[in-house]
Amino acid sequence: MSSKDTAIVVEAAGRELRVSNPGKLFFPEPGFTKLDLVNYYVECEEAVVRHLRERPTTLKRWVDGVGGEFFFQKRVPETAPPWLETTTVHFPSGRSARELVANDAAHLVWGVNLGVIDWNPWPVRRSDLDRPDELRVDLDPQPGVAFDEVRAVAACAREVLAEHGLTGYPKTSGSRGIHINVRIRPEQGFPEVRQAALALAREVERRMPDRATSKWWKEERIGVFVDYNQNARDRTVASAYSVRAVPDARVSCPFEWSELDDVEPAELRLDTVPARLRDRGDPSTAIDDNPGSLASLLDLAASDKKAGLEDAPWPPNFQKQPGEAKRVQPSRAKRT
């Protein structure tokens, strides 16, 4: 590492990368700088890249750290170095973009230098951009809901997944929730994967009424929202081992199911996760070993449809879908 003016040079994955303003405070409360974030990603490279490898990734840039504003940058700048790996993705709008594929620590350092704090990859690999190889279960507690309730809903989601032949790998969201990532064989497109996620959400809701919900509209939600729409095309979530843009620099950290009752998101931070990785290893190491099939969950979705359940609302940037229920806020629909 060498200094030059207000920049330093960091070596990562066999490359030398310039990091400007390394002492800039990205997390003012604990005092973590841009360089602290760079060092975290370099040290944790293997675990971080396991969940990013070959995936198009949106850049979420916090150029002034967590105290400033952020913006999403879907297109890699034309000034990017020629060695940077990318792929071109297509959005529901019909537009396309050349997005980053962060395959090693050099890509991570390059991104952090632009203000990237957390990484938001697609659930596909660039070898097949239309068929996801990951089902994402996003458990989002509503205001006032305790984390113990999130733990309970996560346990229920695990049971439903197992009953349908799927293995879930849990991680803290880095905020108030839990994510469960499920490797699947890339056999279906985004609509089918979302359909399977909706069937899962509805089954969890049936088993935990008034504690878990699949309701899209916030005014209808109770307890923990199982966000099936995170599986729609062009929706992304923070990947495993991403540092989140929250004041205490929490990490979206994988954990063993045996830790579910004890895991505390506030204890998993930029300054604690590297030692945890060294001491315990990565609980998600085997995530790619046994991808499962969505066939059973899709059968459940078919049963729900036969029972009269309409498709649930899609995100607002999508066109109205065939079979989708009325996309209007329930309270407004009642007034009409």
N, C-alpha and C positions, 0 to 999 in steps of 0.2 A: 504494500500500500504506500503510495507516495502522494505528496501534497503539491498543489499548484494553484496559487491564488486562493479563491474560495471553494475550490473543488478538490476532490481526491480521486485517485484511481484505485478501483477495487478489482481484484482478480476473482473470477467466478467461471467455473466450467471451462477453464483453459483460455479464457478471454480477459482482456483488460477493459474495464468499463469506467467511464468518467461519471462521478456522482457529484452534482453541484450542491452547494449549501448543505453539506453533511450534518452540520450542527443545528439545522433548522428544527424547531420544536414541532413534532407532529402530534404528540400527546402531552399537552402542557401540564396536566395534573400530576402524572408520575414522572414527567420530565424526559420522556423518550423522544429521541431525535430521528431524523430521516436515516442516519447511519445505524442507529439501533435497529430500525426496521430492516435495513439492508442486511445487517449481520444475522438477524433472526432467520431470514429467508435463505441465506447462504448456508447457515448451520443446519437448517431443517430441510434442505433441498430434496433429499430422497423421499421423505414423507409427503412434502407439499406437491412435488411433481407427480407422484403416484396418482393423484386425483385431477391432474391437469393434462397429463401426457396425451398428445394428439387431439386435444379438444380445442375448438375455437373458443376464445375467451374475450369477453367484453372488458374494456378498460374503464374502471370507475376511479376518476382522478380527484384527489384532494390536494390540490397544489399548495394550500396553506395549512395542511394538517386538519385534524378533526374540528378545530375551532372555526374553520372557514366553510365555504360552500363546495359541493362536489358537482361533477357532471360526468355523464356517461359518454365515452368515445368509442364508437363501434368500429371505426376505421383506423387502421394503423397509419401513422403519418407517412407522407411520401419521403420525409427525411430520415426514416428509420434505416438502420444499418443493413447492408445486403445479406448478412448472415441470419437475420431474424426470420424465424419460421412463421408462416401464415397460411390461411386458407380462406376461400371466398364462400360466404354463407348468404342465404336468401331469406328474406323476411316475409311475413304475411302480407305486407304492403306491396310486395313485388320488387322492392328495392334490394340491393345486395351490398355487401361490404367485405373488404379484406380484413380479417380479424387475426389477432395474435394467437399463435399456438406455443404455449410456454413449456418447452420440453426440457429445460435445464435451468440452473441457477443464473446463468447469464441473462436469460429472458426475464427472470424475476427481478434482478437488479436493474435492468433497463426499464422495466415497468415502474418500480418504486421511484426511480429518478424522475419519472413523469408525475409522481404523486399517487400512484396506485397503492392502496393499503390492503384491500381484500381482492380476491380473484373470483371472477364470476364466469365459470365455463358453461358451455352448452353440454347437454347430456348425450352428445354424439361424438364420434371420432371422425377425423377428416377423411378417412377411407370410405365412410358411408354417412353423409351429412343428413340423410332423410330418415334414418332408422336409429332411434336412441338405443344405447346399451345400458342405460341407467334409469330406473324409476326413482323418483324423489318424493319422500314423505316429509312434508314441512308442517310441524306442529307449532301453531302460533297461538299462545295464550291471549285471551282478551284482557282488557284492563282490569286489574284487581284480582286476576286469577293467579294463585300461588304456583310455584314451580313444582310442588308435590303433585299437583293435578297434571302437569305436563308429563311427569314421570309415569303416572298411572295410565295416561293415554298412550304413551310410548310402549308400555308393556302390552297393552291391548293390541296395538298395531303390529307388534312383533308376533303375537299369537295368530292374528289373521294372516299375516304374510306366511308364516310357517305352515298353516293349514292349506295354503295354496302353493306350497312347494318353493317358497322364496325365502332367502336369507337377508335380513336387514342388518346394516352396519350403522350404529347410532353415533351421533356427534352432537355436542352442544352447538347451538346456532351462533354463539358468540354474543347473544343478547338475552332474551327471556325464554327462548324456545329450544326445541330439539329437532334435529333433522335425522332422517333414516334413509341412507342410500342403499339401493338394491341393484346389484348387477343383473342385467337381463340379456338374453340373446337378442341381437339386433335383427329381429324378424318382423316387427310391426313399425308403422309410421307414428308420427306424433299424435294424431287423433286417437289411435288405438291405445297408446300408452296413457294418454290423458283419461280415456274411458276406463282403463283398468284402475288408475289412481282414484277416480271418482267412485268406482265400485268399492274399493278399499275404504275410502272415507265414509261412505254410507254404511258399510258394515260396522265400522268402529262406532259410528253414531248410534246404530241400533243397539249395540252392546253397552254403550255408556250414555244413555239418554240424559240430557241436561248437563253432561260433563264434557262431551265431545260433539262437534258439529261439522257438517259439510256445507252449511249455508253460506252462500257467497256474499250476500248483503250484510254489512256490518250490523245493521239494526236488528237482524234476526239471530246473530251469533250468541251462543251461550258457551262458556267454558273454553275449551281449546279447539281452535279451528284447524281442521285437517285440509290444508290448501292443495286441492287436487290440480288447480290451474297452474301450479309451478311446473307441470309437465306439458304445458302447451308450447308450441314452437316459439322460439325467441324469448322464452322466460328463463332466467338464470337465478341461481342462489349462490351464496358464498361457499367456496369449496372447503374441504377439510384442511385444517391447519392454516387457513386464512386468518390473519389478524383483522379484527373488525374495527370499524371507525367509531368506537365508543370511548368515552373518557378514560377508562382504565385499561384500554388496549387488550380486551379479552380476545381469545382465540376460539374459532369454531373447531373444537377439539374432539376427535374420536375417542370413545371410551368403550370398555368391555360392558356387555350386558350385566355382568355381575356387579358393576359399579353403579348401576342405575339408581339405586336407593341412596347413594352417598355422593354422587358427583355434584360438585358445586361450580357453576359457570364462572363465578367471580374469582375462583382460585386458578383458573386456566387462562394465563395471560402471556403476553410477549416475553416476560421475564421469568416465567415458570415452566412453560411448555418444553423448551429445549432440554431441560434437565429431566423432565418426565419422559421424553423420548429416549434419552440416553439410558435412563434407569429401567424403563418398562418396555421399550420398543413401541411400535405402532400397532394398535389393536386392529387396524384395518389392512394389515399387510396382505391378507389372503383374499381381499375383496374381488380380485379379478379371476380367482381360480375356478369358481363354479357358478357361472351365470345361469339364471333360471329362465323358465318360460312363463309368459303371461297368460297362457291358455286358460288356466283355471280361473283367474280373476276376470278374464273376458267372458267366461261362462257365467260368472256371477253378475256381470254387467248385463248380459242378455236376460238373465232371470229378473233383474230389476226392471228392465224395459218391458218385459212380458207382464209384470205385475202393475204396470201403468206409470212407472217413474219416468218423467221426461229428462232429457239431458239438462244438466245444470248450466247456469250462465257461464259464458266465456269471458275472458278479459275484454275490456272495452275497445282495445285496438284491433280486435278481430271482427270480421263481418259476421252477421247473423248466420248461425250454422243450422243445417237441416236437423229438425227434431229438438232444437234448443227451446227451453221454456222462455216465456216472455222476459226480455231483458230490460226490466224497469224496476226501480226501487219499490219494494212492496208498499210502503206508506204512500208513495205517489200514485201507485196503481189503484189503491183503495179510494183516494180522493177523486181520481178520474171516474 
